[in-house]
Amino acid sequence: MKELVKSQLSNMDLFKNIDTNTIYELAEIGESKCYLKGSHIFRDKEEINKIYIVCSGKVSLYKLNESAQKKVIFILGKETIINAVVLDDLPASINCEVFEKSEILSFDRMRFQEIMAKDFELTKIVISSLSIKVRRLYRQLKNSTSLKVEKKVAAKLWKLCKDYGKEIEEGTLIDLNISITYLADMFGAPRETISRALKILQENNLITYEKRRIVVKDKDKIVKFFKGIETK
């Protein structure tokens, strides 16, 4: 197991500036485990004593409202730290569900902190992970307050396009298997509302959506759409 974790860490761009000794120390305390789609790595309010990093695949972080309706906060891809809050001793504040079959690295939280104390580059990686999540939350808050639902959906598709886009002849394919129901979970909105928003985007010739396959036809135009900039 140690050699597998060492190899996985060494091949990650996330750890490219990390000292070799740090890689060895992390490999000593690390575990690699495969999770199937739909399984949970941890749940809201659970006690967690591990740090989790996505080696391959994708996971989603979500909350449940009072009606038990899911609201997806993030979809995290490979080489991302799932629970970057490593210094507190509090239960999890969110659910982590496997979006697609994934290989997840885990490390004992206290021993991970000890290694951080010896290598500031590792500390910087954790801080950067937190900073990225905070910026994404700020954008979500901005988009949730003042935009019409079709513009909120357009902004979300642009972000997914940026993170998981694959250039094809028709435009940029969002390389995720996303149903309308799952999109609704991302907004904490009824399925019918998101379906109407997608129809508006299709009528504006901004996207195509067929069999869970979303293609953004022009990334610049979809940005102008959700920012309210007139286009010819």
Buried (B, 14 or more C-beta within 10 A) or exposed (E): EBEBBBEBBBEBEBBEEBEEEBBEBBBEBBBBEEBEEEEEBBBBEEEBEBBBBBBBBBBBBBBBEEEEEBBBBBBBBBBBBBBBBBEEEEEBEBBBBBBBBBBBBBBBBEBBBEBBEEBEEBBEBBEEBEEBBEEBEEEBEEBEEEBEBBBBBBBBBBBBBEBBBEEEEEBBBBBBEBEBEBBBBBBBBEBEBBBBBBEBBBEBEBBBBEEEEBBBBBBEBBBBBBEEEEEE
